[in-house]
Amino acid sequence: MGHVENEVTPFLKSRRAALDPAALGLPDGPVRRRVRGLRREEVAARAGISVDYYTRIEQGRAPAISEAVLDAVARALCLTDTEHTYLRNITHPGRRAAIGVCRPVDLPPVRPQLRELLDALADHVPAVVYGPGTDLLAWNRLAARLAFDYDALPPAERNAALMLFRHPDARDFFPDWEQAAASTVSGLRAELGSLPEHGRVNQVVWGLRESSPDFRRLWDAQDVVDGPHGVKRINNPEVGELLLTFGAFNVPAEPGVRLCTYTAPKGSPTEERLRLLATGLTAGAV
């Protein structure tokens, strides 16, 4: 299950197809294009390498690719920094066999200082500590009142991606479900590239690929975005709509572990509704 060729080939093909030849100043040539995007020979020319070499790279048959060549291919395909990093990771010889291998893994421990920080924020700021594969490692009581009741969930289901794609109330909680799902999937792809050996990341990705058509559809889009901040809209069953700004902060020396906070502008309706959630005075709130 899972093999690096199955990641390299569709990823590079999708990035080729996403480019507009006209915008890059490339003519149609004597033969009209039959597919979207750039041809292999055009990518090779832009990268300054032979068509045969680029073809072997795209097909996963190049055993060792230099950083200079990967940089040239990334420029030729107009990759973002995150996409470039992902390409470098999935073509690294030492990581080829790791992708798709679901080894057993224990949840990483949460430092006492992080738990103290969660408690200190509990009256004003929902906060969660996520581990590799979007596992929920710790949270404060206000975070558990935003949408899912984390404390009521079985430990195996306390995972952001699993809840989003499997929980029956997910689409009710998240009115922008498609956007949230796409962001989650593209973030998991970036994480799989950076932590290919991690059993839990593989377990979540390959498990959802097998069980969720929506996840599989979004995964096959090959998007790679590791968004450390953004806006999330939640339909809270107690106080109504919450428009929250989130920020994800990497925990030093703990790969894949992040502290995520959810805040609202001062004086906004969402700030007032968070206050109501924190105090429990939600009766009649709108």
NUZAZA-321035 format. One record per residue: x, y, z of N, C-alpha, C in turn. Coordinates in steps of 0.1 Angstrom, whole numbers, m for minus. Layout:
N
<site <X, Y, Z>, <X, Y, Z>, <X, Y, Z>>
...
//
This chain:
286
<site <8, m12, 0>, <0, 0, 0>, <9, 12, 0>>
<site <7, 21, m10>, <15, 33, m11>, <29, 30, m16>>
<site <34, 38, m25>, <48, 36, m30>, <51, 50, m36>>
<site <64, 53, m35>, <67, 67, m39>, <64, 70, m54>>
<site <65, 60, m63>, <62, 63, m77>, <47, 67, m78>>
<site <38, 62, m69>, <24, 65, m70>, <22, 80, m65>>
<site <32, 85, m58>, <31, 99, m54>, <38, 109, m63>>
<site <50, 105, m68>, <57, 114, m77>, <50, 116, m90>>
<site <46, 105, m96>, <40, 106, m110>, <27, 114, m110>>
<site <17, 111, m102>, <5, 120, m102>, <7, 134, m98>>
<site <17, 136, m89>, <20, 150, m85>, <25, 158, m96>>
<site <36, 153, m103>, <42, 161, m113>, <32, 162, m125>>
<site <25, 152, m128>, <15, 153, m139>, <4, 164, m136>>
<site <0, 164, m124>, <m10, 174, m120>, <m5, 188, m120>>
<site <8, 190, m117>, <14, 204, m117>, <16, 208, m132>>
<site <20, 198, m140>, <21, 202, m155>, <7, 206, m160>>
<site <m3, 199, m157>, <m16, 201, m162>, <m22, 215, m157>>
<site <m17, 219, m145>, <m22, 231, m139>, <m17, 244, m146>>
<site <m6, 243, m154>, <0, 255, m160>, <m7, 258, m173>>
<site <m7, 271, m175>, <m13, 277, m188>, <m1, 280, m198>>
<site <0, 272, m208>, <11, 274, m218>, <11, 288, m223>>
<site <0, 294, m226>, <m1, 307, m232>, <5, 317, m222>>
<site <2, 316, m209>, <6, 325, m199>, <22, 325, m198>>
<site <27, 313, m202>, <42, 311, m201>, <49, 314, m214>>
<site <41, 319, m224>, <46, 323, m237>, <49, 311, m246>>
<site <43, 300, m243>, <45, 288, m251>, <35, 286, m262>>
<site <38, 285, m275>, <29, 283, m286>, <23, 269, m286>>
<site <12, 268, m293>, <6, 255, m295>, <15, 245, m303>>
<site <22, 251, m313>, <30, 243, m322>, <22, 237, m333>>
<site <28, 229, m342>, <21, 224, m353>, <10, 214, m350>>
<site <11, 208, m338>, <1, 198, m334>, <m7, 204, m322>>
<site <m20, 205, m324>, <m28, 210, m314>, <m28, 202, m301>>
<site <m28, 209, m290>, <m27, 202, m277>, <m39, 194, m274>>
<site <m36, 181, m270>, <m47, 172, m267>, <m50, 172, m252>>
<site <m41, 177, m244>, <m43, 177, m229>, <m40, 191, m224>>
<site <m45, 193, m212>, <m43, 206, m205>, <m28, 207, m201>>
<site <m23, 219, m200>, <m10, 222, m194>, <2, 220, m204>>
<site <13, 218, m197>, <26, 217, m205>, <28, 202, m209>>
<site <35, 201, m220>, <40, 188, m224>, <53, 185, m216>>
<site <57, 172, m216>, <69, 168, m209>, <81, 175, m215>>
<site <82, 176, m228>, <93, 182, m235>, <94, 197, m231>>
<site <83, 204, m229>, <83, 218, m225>, <88, 220, m211>>
<site <84, 211, m202>, <90, 212, m188>, <105, 209, m188>>
<site <109, 199, m196>, <123, 196, m197>, <131, 208, m202>>
<site <126, 214, m213>, <133, 226, m218>, <134, 237, m208>>
<site <123, 240, m201>, <123, 251, m191>, <132, 247, m180>>
<site <134, 234, m177>, <143, 230, m166>, <158, 229, m170>>
<site <160, 229, m184>, <173, 227, m189>, <179, 213, m188>>
<site <170, 203, m188>, <174, 189, m188>, <168, 182, m200>>
<site <173, 170, m202>, <168, 162, m214>, <153, 157, m212>>
<site <146, 155, m223>, <133, 150, m222>, <133, 136, m215>>
<site <143, 128, m219>, <144, 115, m213>, <146, 115, m198>>
<site <154, 124, m193>, <157, 125, m179>, <144, 130, m172>>
<site <138, 140, m177>, <125, 145, m170>, <115, 134, m170>>
<site <114, 126, m181>, <104, 115, m181>, <107, 105, m171>>
<site <120, 102, m169>, <124, 92, m158>, <121, 98, m144>>
<site <122, 111, m143>, <119, 117, m130>, <104, 116, m127>>
<site <96, 119, m137>, <82, 119, m136>, <76, 105, m134>>
<site <83, 95, m140>, <78, 81, m138>, <84, 75, m126>>
<site <92, 82, m118>, <98, 76, m106>, <109, 67, m109>>
<site <116, 68, m120>, <127, 59, m124>, <140, 65, m123>>
<site <141, 77, m117>, <154, 84, m116>, <159, 81, m102>>
<site <170, 73, m100>, <174, 68, m87>, <179, 79, m78>>
<site <186, 89, m83>, <192, 99, m74>, <192, 112, m82>>
<site <184, 122, m77>, <182, 134, m84>, <189, 145, m75>>
<site <197, 153, m82>, <205, 163, m75>, <195, 175, m71>>
<site <199, 182, m60>, <192, 194, m56>, <190, 204, m67>>
<site <201, 205, m75>, <200, 215, m86>, <190, 212, m96>>
<site <189, 199, m99>, <179, 194, m109>, <165, 196, m103>>
<site <163, 192, m91>, <150, 194, m84>, <146, 209, m84>>
<site <155, 217, m81>, <152, 232, m81>, <148, 236, m95>>
<site <155, 231, m105>, <152, 235, m119>, <138, 230, m123>>
<site <134, 218, m119>, <121, 213, m122>, <110, 221, m114>>
<site <113, 224, m102>, <104, 232, m94>, <101, 246, m101>>
<site <112, 252, m106>, <110, 265, m113>, <102, 263, m126>>
<site <105, 252, m133>, <99, 250, m146>, <84, 248, m144>>
<site <80, 242, m132>, <66, 239, m130>, <59, 250, m121>>
<site <67, 260, m118>, <62, 272, m110>, <56, 267, m96>>
<site <64, 258, m90>, <59, 252, m77>, <60, 263, m66>>
<site <51, 262, m57>, <53, 270, m45>, <64, 265, m36>>
<site <68, 272, m26>, <78, 267, m17>, <74, 254, m10>>
<site <61, 253, m6>, <56, 241, 0>, <56, 229, m9>>
<site <52, 232, m22>, <52, 221, m32>, <66, 217, m35>>
<site <75, 226, m36>, <90, 223, m38>, <95, 214, m27>>
<site <92, 217, m15>, <97, 209, m4>, <91, 195, m5>>
<site <78, 194, m8>, <71, 181, m9>, <78, 173, m20>>
<site <81, 179, m32>, <88, 172, m43>, <101, 167, m38>>
<site <109, 175, m31>, <122, 171, m26>, <121, 159, m17>>
<site <110, 160, m8>, <109, 149, 1>, <105, 136, m5>>
<site <95, 136, m15>, <90, 123, m20>, <100, 117, m30>>
<site <110, 125, m35>, <120, 120, m44>, <133, 116, m37>>
<site <133, 118, m24>, <145, 114, m16>, <147, 99, m16>>
<site <158, 94, m20>, <160, 79, m20>, <157, 72, m7>>
<site <161, 79, 4>, <160, 72, 17>, <145, 72, 22>>
<site <136, 79, 15>, <122, 79, 20>, <113, 72, 11>>
<site <118, 66, 0>, <109, 60, m10>, <100, 49, m4>>
<site <106, 40, 4>, <99, 28, 9>, <90, 31, 20>>
<site <92, 43, 26>, <84, 47, 39>, <70, 50, 36>>
<site <67, 58, 25>, <54, 63, 23>, <44, 51, 21>>
<site <33, 51, 28>, <24, 40, 27>, <25, 29, 37>>
<site <36, 30, 45>, <38, 19, 55>, <32, 23, 69>>
<site <22, 16, 73>, <15, 20, 85>, <20, 13, 97>>
<site <31, 17, 103>, <37, 10, 114>, <29, 15, 127>>
<site <28, 6, 137>, <22, 11, 150>, <30, 22, 156>>
<site <23, 31, 162>, <30, 43, 168>, <22, 48, 180>>
<site <29, 52, 190>, <23, 58, 202>, <21, 73, 200>>
<site <11, 78, 207>, <9, 93, 206>, <21, 99, 214>>
<site <26, 110, 208>, <37, 117, 216>, <32, 124, 228>>
<site <40, 124, 239>, <35, 131, 251>, <35, 146, 249>>
<site <26, 152, 258>, <25, 166, 257>, <32, 172, 269>>
<site <41, 182, 267>, <49, 188, 278>, <39, 194, 288>>
<site <43, 193, 301>, <35, 200, 311>, <33, 215, 309>>
<site <44, 221, 303>, <42, 236, 301>, <31, 239, 290>>
<site <30, 230, 281>, <19, 232, 271>, <5, 230, 277>>
<site <4, 220, 286>, <m9, 218, 293>, <m12, 230, 302>>
<site <m2, 236, 308>, <m4, 247, 316>, <m9, 259, 307>>
<site <m3, 260, 296>, <m7, 271, 286>, <m21, 269, 282>>
<site <m25, 257, 279>, <m39, 254, 275>, <m48, 258, 286>>
<site <m45, 255, 298>, <m54, 258, 309>, <m54, 274, 311>>
<site <m43, 280, 309>, <m43, 295, 311>, <m51, 302, 301>>
<site <m53, 296, 289>, <m61, 302, 278>, <m75, 298, 279>>
<site <m79, 289, 288>, <m92, 282, 287>, <m104, 292, 288>>
<site <m103, 303, 295>, <m114, 312, 297>, <m116, 321, 286>>
<site <m107, 322, 276>, <m108, 332, 266>, <m104, 327, 252>>
<site <m95, 317, 251>, <m90, 313, 238>, <m91, 298, 237>>
<site <m99, 293, 227>, <m99, 278, 225>, <m85, 275, 219>>
<site <m79, 264, 224>, <m66, 260, 220>, <m65, 244, 220>>
<site <m58, 239, 210>, <m56, 225, 209>, <m41, 222, 205>>
<site <m36, 211, 210>, <m23, 206, 206>, <m25, 194, 197>>
<site <m21, 195, 184>, <m22, 185, 174>, <m9, 177, 173>>
<site <m10, 164, 170>, <2, 156, 168>, <2, 152, 153>>
<site <12, 145, 149>, <13, 140, 135>, <0, 133, 131>>
<site <m4, 136, 118>, <m16, 130, 113>, <m29, 136, 118>>
<site <m28, 148, 124>, <m39, 156, 130>, <m45, 149, 142>>
<site <m38, 141, 149>, <m43, 136, 162>, <m44, 147, 172>>
<site <m55, 147, 180>, <m57, 156, 191>, <m49, 151, 203>>
<site <m39, 158, 208>, <m31, 153, 219>, <m36, 160, 232>>
<site <m41, 172, 232>, <m45, 179, 243>, <m54, 191, 239>>
<site <m63, 196, 247>, <m71, 207, 244>, <m76, 213, 257>>
<site <m81, 226, 256>, <m87, 232, 268>, <m102, 231, 267>>
<site <m109, 234, 278>, <m124, 232, 278>, <m131, 240, 268>>
<site <m126, 252, 265>, <m133, 261, 255>, <m132, 255, 241>>
<site <m121, 248, 238>, <m119, 242, 225>, <m129, 231, 223>>
<site <m132, 224, 234>, <m141, 212, 234>, <m156, 216, 232>>
<site <m158, 229, 233>, <m172, 234, 231>, <m174, 241, 218>>
<site <m164, 242, 209>, <m166, 248, 196>, <m175, 240, 187>>
<site <m172, 227, 186>, <m180, 219, 177>, <m181, 205, 183>>
<site <m171, 196, 180>, <m170, 183, 186>, <m167, 183, 201>>
<site <m174, 174, 208>, <m171, 172, 222>, <m160, 162, 223>>
<site <m147, 167, 223>, <m136, 158, 223>, <m136, 148, 235>>
<site <m140, 152, 246>, <m140, 143, 258>, <m150, 132, 256>>
<site <m160, 133, 248>, <m170, 123, 247>, <m166, 113, 236>>
<site <m156, 116, 228>, <m152, 108, 217>, <m143, 97, 221>>
<site <m144, 85, 216>, <m134, 74, 219>, <m120, 79, 215>>
<site <m109, 76, 222>, <m96, 81, 219>, <m92, 78, 204>>
<site <m95, 67, 198>, <m91, 65, 185>, <m98, 74, 174>>
<site <m109, 81, 178>, <m116, 90, 169>, <m112, 105, 172>>
<site <m103, 107, 181>, <m99, 121, 184>, <m88, 125, 174>>
<site <m92, 128, 162>, <m83, 131, 151>, <m91, 141, 142>>
<site <m85, 152, 139>, <m92, 163, 131>, <m96, 158, 118>>
<site <m88, 150, 110>, <m91, 146, 97>, <m102, 135, 98>>
<site <m101, 126, 107>, <m111, 115, 108>, <m125, 121, 112>>
<site <m125, 131, 121>, <m138, 137, 125>, <m144, 144, 113>>
<site <m136, 151, 105>, <m141, 159, 94>, <m147, 150, 83>>
<site <m141, 139, 81>, <m146, 130, 70>, <m155, 119, 75>>
<site <m156, 116, 88>, <m164, 105, 92>, <m175, 109, 102>>
<site <m173, 120, 109>, <m183, 123, 120>, <m196, 127, 113>>
<site <m208, 122, 117>, <m220, 125, 110>, <m225, 140, 111>>
<site <m219, 147, 121>, <m223, 161, 122>, <m213, 171, 116>>
<site <m203, 166, 110>, <m192, 175, 105>, <m197, 185, 96>>
<site <m205, 182, 86>, <m210, 192, 76>, <m219, 202, 83>>
<site <m226, 198, 94>, <m234, 208, 101>, <m225, 218, 109>>
<site <m215, 213, 115>, <m206, 221, 122>, <m198, 231, 113>>
<site <m195, 226, 101>, <m186, 234, 92>, <m194, 238, 80>>
<site <m200, 249, 79>, <m207, 253, 67>, <m198, 254, 54>>
<site <m185, 257, 56>, <m176, 257, 45>, <m168, 244, 45>>
<site <m176, 233, 46>, <m170, 220, 47>, <m160, 216, 36>>
<site <m163, 219, 24>, <m155, 216, 13>, <m141, 223, 14>>
<site <m142, 236, 18>, <m129, 243, 20>, <m121, 238, 31>>
<site <m128, 234, 42>, <m121, 229, 54>, <m115, 215, 50>>
<site <m122, 207, 43>, <m117, 194, 39>, <m105, 195, 29>>
<site <m106, 204, 20>, <m95, 206, 10>, <m82, 210, 18>>
<site <m84, 219, 27>, <m73, 224, 35>, <m66, 213, 43>>
<site <m75, 205, 49>, <m70, 194, 57>, <m62, 184, 49>>
<site <m68, 180, 37>, <m61, 170, 28>, <m48, 176, 23>>
<site <m47, 188, 19>, <m35, 194, 14>, <m24, 195, 25>>
<site <m29, 198, 37>, <m20, 198, 48>, <m14, 184, 52>>
<site <m23, 174, 51>, <m18, 160, 53>, <m8, 156, 42>>
<site <m10, 160, 30>, <m1, 157, 19>, <13, 163, 22>>
<site <13, 176, 27>, <26, 182, 30>, <32, 175, 42>>
<site <24, 170, 52>, <30, 163, 63>, <35, 150, 59>>
<site <28, 143, 50>, <33, 130, 46>, <47, 131, 38>>
<site <48, 142, 31>, <61, 145, 25>, <72, 147, 35>>
<site <69, 154, 46>, <80, 158, 55>, <82, 147, 66>>
<site <72, 139, 68>, <73, 128, 78>, <68, 115, 72>>
<site <75, 110, 61>, <70, 98, 54>, <71, 86, 62>>
<site <81, 85, 72>, <83, 74, 80>, <73, 73, 92>>
<site <65, 83, 94>, <57, 83, 106>, <44, 74, 104>>
<site <43, 64, 112>, <32, 54, 111>, <19, 60, 112>>
<site <17, 70, 121>, <3, 76, 123>, <m1, 84, 111>>
<site <8, 92, 105>, <5, 100, 93>, <0, 90, 82>>
<site <8, 80, 80>, <4, 70, 69>, <m9, 63, 72>>
<site <m11, 60, 85>, <m23, 53, 89>, <m36, 62, 86>>
<site <m35, 74, 89>, <m46, 83, 87>, <m49, 85, 72>>
<site <m38, 88, 64>, <m39, 91, 50>, <m44, 79, 43>>
<site <m38, 67, 44>, <m42, 56, 36>, <m55, 50, 41>>
<site <m58, 51, 54>, <m71, 47, 59>, <m82, 55, 53>>
<site <m81, 68, 52>, <m91, 77, 46>, <m92, 75, 31>>
<site <m81, 73, 25>, <m81, 70, 10>, <m90, 58, 7>>
<site <m89, 48, 16>, <m97, 36, 13>, <m111, 37, 17>>
<site <m114, 45, 27>, <m128, 46, 33>, <m137, 57, 29>>
<site <m130, 68, 24>, <m138, 81, 21>, <m136, 85, 7>>
<site <m147, 84, m2>, <m146, 89, m15>, <m143, 104, m16>>
<site <m148, 112, m6>, <m145, 126, m6>, <m130, 129, m4>>
<site <m124, 121, 6>, <m110, 123, 8>, <m102, 119, m4>>
<site <m106, 107, m10>, <m98, 103, m22>, <m99, 113, m33>>
<site <m111, 119, m35>, <m112, 129, m46>, <m103, 141, m43>>
<site <m103, 146, m31>, <m94, 157, m28>, <m79, 153, m28>>
<site <m76, 141, m23>, <m62, 137, m23>, <m57, 136, m38>>
<site <m65, 131, m47>, <m61, 130, m61>, <m59, 143, m68>>
<site <m64, 154, m62>, <m61, 167, m67>, <m47, 171, m66>>
<site <m39, 165, m57>, <m25, 167, m55>, <m21, 180, m50>>
<site <m30, 187, m43>, <m27, 200, m38>, <m18, 198, m25>>
<site <m9, 207, m23>, <0, 207, m12>, <1, 221, m6>>
<site <m6, 223, 6>, <m6, 236, 12>, <m4, 233, 27>>
<site <5, 239, 33>, <7, 237, 48>, <4, 251, 54>>
<site <m9, 254, 56>, <m13, 267, 60>, <m12, 268, 75>>
<site <m3, 277, 80>, <m2, 279, 95>, <m12, 289, 101>>
<site <m20, 295, 92>, <m30, 304, 98>, <m42, 305, 87>>
<site <m53, 311, 92>, <m64, 312, 83>, <m77, 316, 91>>
<site <m88, 314, 85>, <m101, 317, 91>, <m110, 305, 90>>
<site <m117, 302, 101>, <m126, 290, 101>, <m139, 294, 106>>
<site <m150, 290, 99>, <m164, 293, 102>, <m170, 280, 108>>
<site <m176, 282, 120>, <m182, 271, 127>, <m196, 274, 131>>
<site <m205, 265, 129>, <m219, 266, 134>, <m219, 259, 148>>
<site <m219, 267, 158>, <m219, 262, 172>, <m233, 259, 176>>
<site <m237, 247, 181>, <m250, 244, 185>, <m256, 253, 197>>
<site <m247, 259, 204>, <m251, 267, 216>, <m253, 282, 213>>
<site <m243, 288, 205>, <m243, 302, 204>, <m244, 307, 189>>
<site <m245, 297, 180>, <m246, 301, 166>, <m232, 302, 159>>
<site <m232, 310, 148>, <m220, 311, 140>, <m208, 317, 147>>
<site <m197, 311, 145>, <m184, 316, 150>, <m174, 318, 138>>
<site <m169, 330, 137>, <m159, 333, 126>, <m145, 335, 133>>
<site <m137, 324, 133>, <m125, 324, 141>, <m113, 325, 132>>
<site <m103, 332, 138>, <m89, 332, 132>, <m81, 322, 139>>
<site <m75, 313, 131>, <m66, 303, 138>, <m52, 305, 134>>
<site <m43, 301, 143>, <m29, 301, 141>, <m23, 288, 146>>
<site <m14, 282, 138>, <m8, 269, 142>, <7, 272, 144>>
<site <12, 268, 155>, <26, 271, 159>, <33, 258, 162>>
<site <44, 255, 154>, <52, 243, 156>, <58, 243, 170>>
<site <58, 231, 176>, <65, 229, 189>, <79, 225, 187>>
<site <89, 233, 192>, <103, 230, 189>, <107, 216, 194>>
<site <115, 210, 186>, <121, 196, 188>, <110, 185, 189>>
<site <98, 188, 184>, <88, 178, 184>, <81, 178, 170>>
<site <87, 171, 160>, <82, 171, 146>, <68, 167, 145>>
<site <60, 175, 138>, <46, 172, 136>, <37, 177, 147>>
<site <42, 182, 158>, <34, 187, 169>, <32, 202, 168>>
<site <19, 206, 169>, <16, 220, 168>, <6, 225, 179>>
<site <7, 237, 183>, <m3, 243, 191>, <m11, 252, 182>>
<site <m24, 250, 183>, <m34, 258, 174>, <m43, 266, 183>>
<site <m44, 279, 181>, <m53, 287, 188>, <m64, 293, 179>>
<site <m75, 296, 185>, <m86, 302, 178>, <m91, 315, 184>>
<site <m90, 326, 177>, <m93, 339, 183>, <m103, 346, 174>>
<site <m108, 357, 180>, <m118, 366, 172>, <m114, 381, 175>>
<site <m117, 389, 165>, <m114, 404, 167>, <m121, 409, 179>>
<site <m114, 418, 186>, <m120, 424, 198>, <m133, 432, 194>>
<site <m143, 430, 202>, <m156, 436, 199>, <m165, 430, 189>>
<site <m160, 419, 183>, <m168, 412, 173>, <m179, 403, 179>>
<site <m189, 400, 171>, <m199, 391, 176>, <m193, 377, 181>>
<site <m183, 373, 174>, <m177, 360, 177>, <m170, 361, 191>>
<site <m164, 372, 194>, <m157, 374, 207>, <m168, 373, 218>>
<site <m179, 379, 216>, <m190, 378, 226>, <m195, 364, 228>>
<site <m196, 357, 216>, <m201, 343, 217>, <m191, 334, 224>>
<site <m178, 336, 221>, <m168, 329, 229>, <m169, 331, 244>>
<site <m172, 344, 247>, <m173, 347, 262>, <m185, 339, 268>>
<site <m196, 339, 260>, <m208, 331, 265>, <m205, 316, 266>>
<site <m197, 311, 257>, <m194, 297, 258>, <m185, 294, 270>>
<site <m176, 303, 272>, <m166, 302, 284>, <m174, 302, 297>>
<site <m184, 311, 298>, <m191, 313, 310>, <m202, 303, 312>>
<site <m206, 297, 301>, <m218, 288, 301>, <m231, 294, 300>>
<site <m231, 308, 298>, <m244, 315, 297>, <m248, 316, 283>>
<site <m253, 304, 278>, <m256, 303, 264>, <m271, 303, 261>>
<site <m279, 302, 271>, <m293, 301, 269>, <m299, 313, 262>>
<site <m305, 311, 250>, <m311, 322, 243>, <m301, 330, 235>>
<site <m288, 326, 234>, <m279, 334, 227>, <m281, 331, 212>>
<site <m278, 342, 204>, <m279, 340, 189>, <m266, 345, 183>>
//
